Amino acid sequence: MLFALCGLASGIFNGNSLSVTVLGTFDYLKNFLVIFIYAAFFRDAYKLKKIFNLLLKVAVLLGIVALMQFAWAMTSVHIFGKEIADKSVYIFTAAPVNDVDEIWRNGIFRAPSLTYHNYILGLFNLLIFTIYAFTAVRVEVKTLIPVVFGVISSVARMAYGGFIFVVSMLVFRRHKRFLPVLLCVLLVMSSIIIFYYSSQVEWITDLRGLQDQVKSDYENIRLYSMLKSLEIWQDHPNLGVGPGTFGGATAFKYNSSVNRVYNVKLGYLEKIGSIELFWFQILAEMGIAGALLFFNLIIFLFLMLYKLREQTVSHDMKNLFSALIVFIPCILIYTIGSGINIAPVFFTYCAFVGIGMGCRDDQRTEEITD
């Protein structure tokens, strides 16, 4: 509620259209609303079991297709010497010649499987893997391997970071003596992130030369988006320029004047419909107040799931809530380099939260997975 009021206040303060303000605010909150919708209509734990088993089969299928794509592309390029622009390298996907660099990283094929982007594959399979690993009484290798391969073959850093965290938590859950190892892994990951971004601190602390840097770094689309966001935030630090006016789907759909005022070079940004930097987008649109209130939503989600886990008497529902709690840091990881509205991932996650809320008192199932 406070976040919605903040969005409304930001829109009014900046004199923005009420419809754009409402749509922009809704774009931030729509996945959270899914939680309450599903909680209201689901009370049968057996339906939860059926839904998850269906999505588990989808993840297995995605992993198998990804394995075929990966093996075919890597063999074609690195053994038979075909060019990556050769369309015969790709199966089950149409890779435009001018976009092939997006699906290769350091000579490794980034399989999209049957999804429209490789990171959708990686993050969706990561979500299913997390729930499966926490709730299954017996983890079947024939199921686990394709699901995990879907994560690995995506070659998505966001999915890799989340996968390392989830596996670390699974190890700690079963063998608490590995806590020092887990802390070392998390320390190394944190150090890498800090080292990577340390050279960029000057852009945030000293924005006087920002405009020149923006012009020179346009080729790096995420860096360009980051710098443009900071330029806008510098002029509107508290409440931003208003929800729906920069960086998200609403701003592109309604041709926001902010893009013209700040001379935002659209191009690829308009094609993908987002700047793919969630926290910088929210800083630009809703300022410090909006960013803090949205982070508070994430904290509230964590506390709600923790409370539900402690209150439910079903061992299997406790495991489901544990999986959903563990996946929250994975959500935070992918908001660093993407948007919050990855429907196959965050919508599915919020749906499971809602179904879990609705079914928490139903004891008619012995396990979530078959």
C-alpha positions in Angstrom: 0.0 0.0 0.0 2.8 2.5 0.9 4.6 1.7 -2.3 1.4 2.4 -4.3 0.9 5.7 -2.5 4.5 6.6 -3.2 4.0 5.9 -6.9 0.9 8.1 -6.9 2.7 10.9 -5.1 5.6 10.7 -7.5 3.2 10.9 -10.5 1.3 13.9 -9.0 4.4 15.7 -8.0 5.8 15.5 -11.5 2.5 16.3 -13.2 2.3 13.0 -15.0 -0.8 11.4 -16.6 -2.8 9.5 -14.0 -3.2 6.5 -16.3 0.5 6.2 -16.9 1.2 6.6 -13.2 -1.3 3.8 -12.3 0.0 1.5 -15.0 3.6 2.1 -14.1 2.8 1.4 -10.4 0.8 -1.7 -11.3 3.8 -3.0 -13.4 5.8 -3.1 -10.2 3.2 -4.8 -8.1 1.3 -7.1 -10.5 3.3 -10.2 -9.6 2.7 -9.6 -5.8 -1.0 -9.4 -6.5 -0.9 -12.9 -8.0 -0.1 -14.2 -4.5 -3.4 -13.1 -3.0 -5.4 -14.2 -6.1 -4.0 -17.7 -5.9 -4.3 -17.9 -2.2 -8.0 -17.1 -2.4 -8.8 -19.8 -5.0 -6.6 -22.7 -4.0 -7.3 -24.8 -0.9 -6.5 -28.3 -2.1 -2.9 -29.5 -1.6 -3.5 -32.2 -4.1 -3.9 -29.5 -6.8 -0.6 -28.0 -5.7 1.0 -31.4 -6.2 -0.5 -31.7 -9.7 0.5 -28.2 -10.8 4.1 -28.7 -9.6 4.5 -32.1 -11.3 3.2 -30.5 -14.5 5.8 -27.7 -14.3 8.5 -30.2 -13.4 7.8 -32.1 -16.6 8.0 -28.8 -18.5 11.4 -28.1 -16.9 12.6 -31.6 -17.9 11.4 -31.0 -21.5 13.2 -27.7 -21.6 16.3 -29.3 -20.3 16.3 -32.1 -22.9 15.7 -29.6 -25.7 18.5 -27.4 -24.4 20.8 -30.4 -24.3 20.1 -31.1 -27.9 20.5 -27.5 -28.9 23.8 -27.2 -27.0 25.3 -30.4 -28.3 24.3 -29.6 -31.9 25.6 -26.0 -31.9 28.9 -26.8 -30.0 29.6 -29.8 -32.3 28.8 -27.8 -35.5 31.0 -24.9 -34.6 33.9 -26.4 -32.7 34.2 -29.8 -34.5 32.8 -29.3 -38.0 34.0 -25.7 -38.2 30.8 -24.0 -39.2 30.3 -20.2 -38.7 28.0 -19.2 -35.9 26.0 -17.2 -38.4 25.2 -20.4 -40.3 21.5 -21.1 -39.5 22.1 -24.9 -39.7 23.9 -24.6 -36.4 20.7 -23.9 -34.6 17.8 -26.3 -34.0 14.4 -25.5 -32.4 15.3 -21.8 -32.6 15.5 -19.2 -35.3 18.7 -17.2 -34.6 18.9 -14.1 -36.8 22.3 -13.6 -38.3 22.7 -10.2 -36.7 21.8 -11.4 -33.2 24.0 -14.6 -33.0 26.5 -12.8 -30.6 23.8 -12.7 -28.0 23.5 -16.4 -27.8 27.2 -17.2 -27.6 29.5 -16.3 -24.7 33.3 -17.0 -24.9 32.7 -19.6 -27.5 30.0 -21.4 -25.5 26.4 -21.7 -26.9 23.7 -20.2 -24.6 20.7 -22.4 -25.2 17.3 -20.8 -25.1 15.5 -24.1 -25.4 11.8 -23.5 -26.2 11.8 -20.1 -24.3 12.5 -16.8 -26.0 15.7 -16.1 -24.1 18.4 -18.2 -22.5 18.1 -16.5 -19.1 14.3 -17.4 -19.0 15.3 -21.0 -19.4 18.0 -20.8 -16.7 15.9 -19.0 -14.1 12.7 -21.0 -14.7 14.6 -24.3 -14.3 16.4 -22.9 -11.3 13.0 -22.2 -9.6 11.7 -25.7 -10.4 15.0 -27.2 -9.2 14.9 -25.4 -5.9 11.3 -26.5 -5.1 12.1 -30.1 -6.3 15.3 -30.4 -4.3 13.6 -29.2 -1.1 10.3 -31.1 -1.4 11.1 -34.4 -3.0 11.4 -37.4 -0.7 13.5 -39.2 -3.3 15.3 -37.1 -5.9 15.4 -39.0 -9.2 18.5 -38.6 -11.3 16.7 -39.0 -14.6 14.6 -36.0 -13.5 17.3 -33.9 -11.8 19.9 -34.0 -14.7 17.8 -32.4 -17.4 16.4 -29.8 -15.0 19.9 -28.8 -13.9 21.2 -28.9 -17.4 18.6 -26.3 -18.3 20.2 -24.0 -15.8 23.8 -24.8 -16.9 23.2 -24.6 -20.6 21.6 -21.2 -20.3 25.1 -19.8 -19.6 23.4 -17.0 -17.7 25.3 -15.4 -14.8 22.1 -14.7 -12.9 21.1 -18.3 -13.0 24.6 -19.5 -12.1 24.8 -17.2 -9.1 21.4 -18.4 -7.9 22.3 -22.1 -8.5 25.4 -21.8 -6.4 23.5 -20.2 -3.6 20.7 -22.8 -3.7 23.1 -25.7 -3.8 25.0 -24.2 -0.9 21.8 -23.9 1.2 20.9 -27.6 0.4 24.4 -28.7 1.5 24.1 -26.7 4.7 20.6 -28.0 5.3 21.7 -31.6 5.3 25.2 -31.1 6.7 25.5 -28.1 9.0 29.2 -28.8 9.5 29.7 -27.4 6.0 28.8 -23.9 7.3 32.5 -22.6 7.0 32.6 -23.8 3.4 29.3 -22.1 2.7 30.5 -18.9 4.2 33.7 -19.1 2.1 31.7 -19.6 -1.1 29.5 -16.6 -0.3 32.5 -14.5 0.6 34.2 -15.3 -2.7 31.0 -14.5 -4.6 30.6 -11.2 -2.7 34.3 -10.3 -3.3 33.9 -10.9 -7.1 30.8 -8.7 -7.2 32.5 -5.9 -5.2 35.6 -6.1 -7.4 33.5 -6.0 -10.5 31.6 -2.9 -9.5 34.4 -1.1 -7.6 35.5 0.6 -10.8 32.0 2.0 -11.3 31.6 3.6 -7.9 32.9 6.9 -9.2 29.9 7.2 -11.6 27.5 7.1 -8.6 29.6 9.4 -6.3 30.7 11.9 -8.9 28.0 12.5 -11.6 29.4 15.8 -12.9 31.0 14.1 -15.9 28.1 11.7 -16.4 26.8 13.1 -19.7 30.1 12.6 -21.5 30.4 9.0 -20.2 26.9 8.2 -21.4 27.8 9.3 -24.9 31.0 7.3 -25.0 29.5 4.1 -23.5 26.4 3.7 -25.6 27.7 0.4 -27.1 27.4 -1.2 -23.7 23.6 -1.2 -23.4 23.5 -2.0 -19.7 26.1 0.5 -18.8 24.4 3.1 -21.0 21.1 2.4 -19.2 22.8 2.6 -15.8 24.3 6.0 -16.6 21.1 7.4 -18.0 19.2 6.2 -14.9 21.7 7.9 -12.7 21.5 11.1 -14.7 17.7 11.2 -14.2 17.9 10.2 -10.6 20.4 13.1 -10.0 17.7 15.5 -11.0 14.9 13.8 -9.1 16.6 12.0 -6.1 13.6 11.6 -3.7 10.6 10.6 -5.8 12.0 10.2 -9.3 10.3 11.2 -12.5 7.2 9.1 -11.8 6.3 5.4 -12.4 5.8 4.5 -16.0 8.0 7.2 -17.4 11.4 5.6 -17.8 12.9 2.2 -18.4 9.9 0.0 -18.3 7.3 -1.3 -20.7 4.8 1.5 -19.9 7.4 4.2 -20.8 8.1 2.6 -24.2 4.4 1.9 -24.9 3.3 5.5 -24.2 6.4 7.2 -25.7 7.4 8.9 -22.5 8.6 12.5 -22.7 11.4 11.7 -20.3 13.2 9.8 -23.1 13.1 13.0 -25.2 14.1 15.3 -22.4 17.1 13.2 -21.5 17.9 12.3 -25.1 17.7 8.6 -24.5 18.9 6.7 -27.5 16.2 4.0 -27.8 17.3 1.5 -30.5 17.8 -1.8 -28.8 16.2 -0.6 -25.6 12.9 -0.1 -27.4 13.2 -3.5 -29.0 13.5 -5.3 -25.7 11.0 -3.0 -23.9 13.1 -2.5 -20.8 16.5 -1.2 -19.6 17.0 -4.6 -17.8 18.3 -2.9 -14.7 15.5 -3.0 -12.2 17.1 -1.1 -9.3 18.3 1.7 -11.5 14.9 1.9 -13.2 13.1 2.3 -9.9 15.6 4.9 -8.7 15.0 6.9 -11.8 11.2 6.5 -11.7 10.5 6.6 -7.9 13.7 7.8 -6.3 15.2 6.7 -3.0 11.7 6.5 -1.4 10.4 4.1 -4.0 13.5 1.9 -4.0 13.4 1.6 -0.2 9.7 0.8 -0.1 10.1 -1.9 -2.8 12.9 -3.5 -0.9 10.6 -3.5 2.1 8.2 -5.5 0.0 10.9 -8.2 -0.4 11.6 -8.2 3.3 7.8 -8.5 4.0 7.7 -11.5 1.6 10.5 -13.2 3.4 8.9 -12.6 6.8 5.5 -13.8 5.6 7.0 -17.1 4.2 9.0 -17.6 7.4 5.9 -17.2 9.5 3.9 -19.5 7.3 6.7 -22.2 7.5 6.6 -21.9 11.3 2.8 -22.1 11.6 2.1 -25.0 9.2 2.0 -28.5 10.7 2.6 -30.3 7.4 6.3 -31.3 6.9 5.9 -31.1 3.1 4.5 -27.6 3.3 7.3 -26.5 5.5 9.7 -27.8 2.8 7.9 -25.8 0.2 8.0 -22.6 2.2 11.8 -23.3 2.8 12.3 -23.5 -0.9 10.4 -20.3 -1.6 12.5 -18.5 1.1 15.7 -19.8 -0.3 14.7 -18.5 -3.8 14.3 -14.9 -2.6 18.1 -14.2 -2.9 17.9 -15.6 -6.5 15.2 -13.0 -7.2 17.4 -10.3 -5.9 20.3 -11.6 -8.0 18.4 -11.4 -11.3 17.0 -7.9 -10.5 20.6 -6.7 -10.6 20.9 -7.4 -14.3 17.3 -7.7 -15.4 13.8 -6.5 -14.8 11.4 -7.8 -12.1 8.7 -8.8 -14.7 10.1 -12.1 -16.0 6.7 -13.7 -16.2 7.7 -17.3 -16.5 9.8 -17.0 -13.4 8.5 -14.4 -10.9 4.8 -14.9 -11.9 5.3 -18.7 -11.3 7.1 -18.0 -8.0 4.3 -15.8 -6.7 1.7 -18.3 -7.8 3.4 -21.0 -5.7 3.6 -18.6 -2.8 -0.2 -17.9 -3.1 -1.1 -21.6 -3.6 1.1 -22.5 -0.6 -0.7 -19.9 1.5 -4.1 -21.3 0.5 -3.1 -24.9 1.0 -1.0 -24.6 4.2 -3.7 -26.2 6.4 -4.6 -29.1 4.0 -3.0 -32.3 5.2 -4.3 -34.6 2.5 -1.0 -34.9 0.6 2.1 -36.8 1.7 4.6 -35.1 -0.6 4.6 -32.3 -3.1 6.3 -34.4 -5.8 5.7 -37.9 -7.0 
